[in-house]
Amino acid sequence: MYRIICTALCFVSMASFASAQDSASRFEGPYVGAMVGFNSYSLGDTSAFGGKTDDKMSGATFGGIVGFRSAISEGILAGIEGYVNSNTANKTYTVSGVSARLDADVSYGLNATLGFATEQALFFVMAGYGWNDISAKAASGAANASASSSGDGIRAGIGAEVPISDTLAIRVQGDWQDFDGDSSALGGSAGVVLKF
């Protein structure tokens, strides 16, 4: 009886190990993706520009990701991922009769990822560093006046991927980014990931 129980337990553990490895292999390797979402920027104190002490702007995002993942343990994958997004968030301020529009143009960066694979999905967390190009252009009172800058800081997020075929998966994620402690961005997105 003891031998039968031990043999059964060995088969169960081997099957679990194989299942975890199979689950992880579905998400291993290089991949690219297309994402669409929404970002809300916390701008901090903009009262000097006619804004609020805790001002915000928000808008849609469109972009892509490219990355690589590798299994490091049973069902556990680690990887690296780059992203670039075009942002539509904007805000108009008026100071001394001059109106200027602030635009969150393009964001980009690099993240490390850590994921746990099951038979149905991959759940992951990510952390890295990102940049956001911001521009301001006079809307009235000062023709052709414009300026641009770039904010940067740490970025973190969480998400999941659900396979719909051997190479395609649906992805959803939420992320947060700090910009030098003065402002931040919070967003969510969804898209399609293609694995090679």
ABEGO torsion letter per residue (X at the ends): XAAAAAAAAAAAAAAAAAAAAAAAAAABEBBBBBBBBBBBBBAEBAAAAGBBABBBBBEBBBBBBBBBBBBABBGBBBBBBBBBBBBABBBBBBBGGBBBBBBBABBBEBBBBBBBBBAABBBBBBBBBBBBBBBBBBABGBBGBBBBBBBBEBBBBBBBBBBABAABBBBBBBBBBBBGGABBBBBBBBBBBBBX
